[in-house]
Amino acid sequence: MKLVSVNVGLPRLLTRGGATFKTGIFKHPAPRRIRLRTTNLDGDRQADLSVHGGVNKAVYGYPSEHYPAWNAELPELPDFARTWGAFGENFTTEGLLETDVSVGDRYRVGSAVVRVTTPRLPCYKLAAKFQRDDIIERFVRSGRCGFYFSVVEEGEVGAGDEFELLEREDPTLTIAEAKRLYTAKSPDRETLQRSLHVKILPESWRERFRARLVEIDGHGRTV
């Protein structure tokens, strides 16, 4: 498991559908090691802190293994879609997949320690960057969502650093399970019940899963 690329970028203006807005989705590989701080990397910023960045979304990781799948599925994508950081990720990773990585997993990478928090749920800015209205639906349906990290210990990171698994929560959810619970029309009841006991899960996610469980139970049984 390793860090293939560290990607940073500052917010810029983007126009889509007659609207102009600021976005930090444009990231580019950093040429040197970078300091990872509590809410972001040096040289990196998020445009809308109400939904991006902050303590629980300090770093966005995306598996390098997904790039060939996107290139095969959408060969007409522009050249920038084949460069690390194309999906707005800060960490392009190798060996960390949504089916294996779990909420609460704690890793040492470089001299920093990070913890996995939630899957990434895309917004309209992804569609604006790729100039395709269908990319959000494709992104969600594919399961190739990536994951956010919080920063447990600040430190320096750089391409080539190994991820060392330090600790895993119990109970927990894999990123793939958490994403399915959030987006599936008929989420699994047993997995929903387990989600309520995942201590690291943000309260907003726990509330959504609790509400979905109530829906499944027909507004009857409680947990």
C-alpha positions as CSV (number, residue, x, y, z in Angstrom):
1,M,0.0,0.0,0.0
2,K,1.6,3.3,-1.0
3,L,1.1,6.9,-1.9
4,V,1.4,7.2,-5.7
5,S,1.0,11.0,-5.8
6,V,0.2,14.0,-3.6
7,N,-2.0,16.5,-5.3
8,V,-2.7,20.1,-4.4
9,G,-4.4,23.1,-5.9
10,L,-6.0,26.4,-5.0
11,P,-9.6,27.4,-5.8
12,R,-10.4,28.8,-9.2
13,L,-13.4,30.0,-11.1
14,L,-15.3,27.6,-13.3
15,T,-18.4,28.1,-15.5
16,R,-21.1,25.6,-16.2
17,G,-24.6,26.0,-17.4
18,G,-24.4,29.8,-17.3
19,A,-23.3,29.8,-13.7
20,T,-19.8,30.8,-12.5
21,F,-18.5,29.4,-9.2
22,K,-15.3,28.8,-7.3
23,T,-14.0,25.2,-6.9
24,G,-10.9,23.5,-5.5
25,I,-11.4,20.4,-7.6
26,F,-8.4,21.1,-9.8
27,K,-5.4,19.3,-8.2
28,H,-2.0,18.8,-9.6
29,P,0.9,16.5,-8.5
30,A,3.2,18.2,-6.1
31,P,6.9,18.1,-7.1
32,R,8.2,17.7,-3.5
33,R,7.2,16.5,0.0
34,I,4.4,18.6,1.6
35,R,3.3,19.3,5.1
36,L,0.0,17.7,6.0
37,R,-1.9,19.7,8.6
38,T,-5.1,19.2,10.5
39,T,-7.5,20.5,7.8
40,N,-5.5,20.3,4.6
41,L,-2.1,20.1,2.9
42,D,0.2,23.1,2.5
43,G,-0.6,24.6,-0.9
44,D,-4.1,23.2,-1.0
45,R,-7.5,24.8,-0.3
46,Q,-11.2,23.9,-0.6
47,A,-13.6,26.5,-2.0
48,D,-16.8,25.6,-0.1
49,L,-15.9,24.6,3.5
50,S,-19.6,23.7,4.3
51,V,-19.3,20.5,2.3
52,H,-15.5,20.1,1.6
53,G,-12.5,20.1,3.8
54,G,-12.5,20.6,7.5
55,V,-11.4,18.1,10.1
56,N,-13.3,15.1,8.8
57,K,-12.4,15.7,5.1
58,A,-8.9,17.1,5.4
59,V,-7.6,14.8,2.7
60,Y,-9.4,13.0,-0.2
61,G,-7.9,9.7,-1.3
62,Y,-8.6,8.0,-4.6
63,P,-7.2,4.6,-5.8
64,S,-4.9,4.7,-8.8
65,E,-6.4,1.4,-9.8
66,H,-9.6,3.2,-10.9
67,Y,-8.0,5.2,-13.6
68,P,-7.8,2.4,-16.2
69,A,-11.4,1.6,-15.6
70,W,-12.5,5.2,-16.3
71,N,-10.3,5.4,-19.4
72,A,-11.8,2.2,-20.8
73,E,-15.4,3.3,-19.9
74,L,-15.0,6.8,-21.2
75,P,-12.2,6.9,-23.7
76,E,-13.3,10.3,-24.9
77,L,-12.4,12.0,-21.6
78,P,-10.0,14.9,-21.9
79,D,-6.3,14.5,-21.2
80,F,-6.5,15.9,-17.7
81,A,-8.7,12.9,-16.7
82,R,-5.6,10.7,-17.2
83,T,-3.4,12.7,-14.8
84,W,-3.2,12.0,-11.0
85,G,-5.5,14.4,-9.2
86,A,-8.1,14.3,-12.0
87,F,-10.9,13.4,-9.6
88,G,-9.9,16.1,-7.1
89,E,-8.0,13.8,-4.9
90,N,-5.1,14.9,-2.7
91,F,-3.8,11.3,-2.3
92,T,-3.6,9.0,-5.3
93,T,-3.2,5.6,-3.7
94,E,-2.2,2.1,-4.6
95,G,-3.4,-1.0,-2.7
96,L,-6.2,0.8,-0.9
97,L,-9.6,-0.1,-2.3
98,E,-13.1,0.7,-1.1
99,T,-13.9,-2.9,-0.5
100,D,-10.9,-3.2,1.9
101,V,-10.6,0.2,3.5
102,S,-12.9,0.7,6.5
103,V,-14.2,3.6,8.5
104,G,-11.8,4.3,11.3
105,D,-8.8,2.7,9.8
106,R,-5.7,4.5,11.0
107,Y,-2.6,4.6,8.9
108,R,0.9,6.1,9.2
109,V,2.0,7.6,5.9
110,G,5.3,9.6,5.8
111,S,5.6,11.2,9.2
112,A,1.8,11.8,9.5
113,V,-1.0,9.6,10.8
114,V,-4.4,9.7,9.1
115,R,-7.8,8.1,9.8
116,V,-10.4,7.0,7.2
117,T,-13.7,8.8,7.8
118,T,-16.3,8.5,5.0
119,P,-16.8,7.8,1.2
120,R,-16.8,10.7,-1.1
121,L,-20.2,11.7,-2.4
122,P,-19.7,13.8,-5.6
123,C,-21.3,17.2,-6.2
124,Y,-22.1,19.2,-9.3
125,K,-18.5,20.5,-9.5
126,L,-17.3,17.1,-10.7
127,A,-19.8,17.3,-13.6
128,A,-18.6,20.9,-14.3
129,K,-15.0,19.9,-14.4
130,F,-15.6,16.9,-16.7
131,Q,-18.2,18.8,-18.7
132,R,-20.6,15.8,-18.6
133,D,-23.9,15.7,-16.8
134,D,-23.8,11.9,-16.5
135,I,-20.4,11.7,-14.6
136,I,-22.0,12.0,-11.1
137,E,-24.4,9.1,-11.7
138,R,-21.6,7.0,-13.2
139,F,-19.4,7.8,-10.3
140,V,-21.9,6.8,-7.7
141,R,-23.0,3.7,-9.6
142,S,-19.5,2.5,-10.2
143,G,-18.6,2.3,-6.5
144,R,-15.2,4.0,-7.4
145,C,-15.8,6.8,-4.9
146,G,-12.6,7.0,-2.9
147,F,-12.5,8.1,0.7
148,Y,-11.8,10.9,3.1
149,F,-9.1,11.0,5.8
150,S,-8.9,13.1,9.0
151,V,-5.5,13.9,10.3
152,V,-4.5,12.3,13.6
153,E,-0.9,13.6,13.6
154,E,0.5,16.2,11.3
155,G,3.6,15.4,9.3
156,E,5.2,15.5,5.9
157,V,4.1,13.2,3.0
158,G,5.3,12.6,-0.5
159,A,4.9,10.3,-3.5
160,G,6.3,6.8,-2.7
161,D,5.5,6.8,1.0
162,E,4.1,3.5,2.3
163,F,0.8,3.3,4.2
164,E,1.2,1.3,7.4
165,L,-2.1,0.1,9.0
166,L,-1.9,1.0,12.7
167,E,-5.4,0.3,14.0
168,R,-8.8,-0.9,12.8
169,E,-12.2,-0.2,14.5
170,D,-14.5,-3.0,15.6
171,P,-17.3,-2.8,14.6
172,T,-16.8,-0.9,11.4
173,L,-18.0,-0.6,7.8
174,T,-15.9,-0.8,4.7
175,I,-16.1,2.3,2.5
176,A,-18.0,0.2,0.0
177,E,-20.6,-0.7,2.6
178,A,-20.9,2.8,3.9
179,K,-21.4,4.1,0.4
180,R,-24.1,1.5,-0.4
181,L,-26.0,2.3,2.8
182,Y,-26.0,6.0,1.9
183,T,-27.1,5.6,-1.8
184,A,-28.8,2.3,-2.3
185,K,-32.6,2.2,-2.7
186,S,-32.9,-0.9,-0.5
187,P,-29.9,-0.9,2.0
188,D,-29.2,-4.0,4.0
189,R,-30.9,-3.9,7.4
190,E,-28.2,-5.9,9.3
191,T,-25.5,-3.6,7.9
192,L,-27.6,-0.5,8.9
193,Q,-27.8,-1.8,12.4
194,R,-24.0,-2.3,12.6
195,S,-23.4,1.2,11.3
196,L,-25.0,2.7,14.4
197,H,-22.2,1.3,16.5
198,V,-19.3,2.6,14.4
199,K,-17.9,5.2,16.8
200,I,-15.8,7.0,14.1
201,L,-18.7,7.5,11.8
202,P,-19.8,11.2,11.6
203,E,-23.0,11.9,13.4
204,S,-24.7,13.2,10.2
205,W,-24.1,9.8,8.6
206,R,-25.3,7.9,11.6
207,E,-28.5,10.0,11.6
208,R,-29.1,9.2,8.0
209,F,-28.6,5.5,8.6
210,R,-30.8,5.6,11.7
211,A,-33.6,7.2,9.6
212,R,-33.1,4.6,6.8
213,L,-33.5,1.8,9.4
214,V,-36.7,3.3,10.7
215,E,-38.0,3.4,7.1
216,I,-37.2,-0.3,6.7
217,D,-38.9,-1.2,10.0
218,G,-42.0,0.6,8.8
219,H,-41.7,3.3,11.5
220,G,-42.2,0.5,14.0
221,R,-39.4,-1.2,15.8
222,T,-36.5,0.8,17.2
223,V,-32.9,-0.2,17.7
